[in-house]
Amino acid sequence: MTRRQADLALLAATFLWGTSFVAVKSALADATPFAFIAVRFGIAALVLAPGTPFRPTPDRAELRGGLLLGALVAVGFISQTAGLVITTPSRSAFIVAVSSILAPVIALACFGGQIVAVTALSRRYDARRLVFCQIATTALLGALAAGLLEHPHVRWTPRFLGALGYTVLFASTICFLLQVSAQRHMSSARAALIFCFEPLFAALTSWLVLGERLSLVQWVGGTLILLGMLAAELPWQPAPERRAVTLDG
């Protein structure tokens, strides 16, 4: 995969993740947040299982890496999905994007940490196996959260099935496969820069599908946040020092 192909693959994943905020918001009308995560990622793990190479058996380091990715994704999605119950898709996406710019510095935010971990692990282990382990771990932790923190329920309405199908196929399988494959060929800083476009895709989708209207102040504020995130990720080169020219004689 060339650098341009890697950029386009990650941008495609970012687009699909951005549009998925609206689907998740729709699904939460018929399911509790953690139950939705358990069902979504559980089905995604079943979808990925047939094509995942389980031989040779992964060593402990690979298992630890997959479990780390799963834990980071689970905590991130649990927080994000719970937040979508009381906020809008575009605002939630901006919050997620803010966390991603921490990736090149230190893995404090869950999604920022996941970006750092993917960059390191994708160059050492099989991409599909990493994604499977990540998704299966997220499903298990989502089920645990549903059992401990809420009274889980799901209404299998056509609306829910449509949202579930979109998030399983695109935002829980294809996106992660594209991410792991693409980040083999770029730094975590470059990946975080591309992920900055996620809130833009989320806001546009929310406007087109849900009719969400942002005020001028909100659009300006969101634009400034996006520009700030982009500026923070761009490699700034200091201007070369001017040397004084002296003439002899």
Helices and strands as residue ranges (DSSP letters): H 3-27, H 33-48, G 49-51, H 60-84, H 89-100, H 110-121, H 127-149, H 158-166, I 167-174, H 175-182, G 183-185, H 188-195, H 198-205, I 206-210, H 216-233
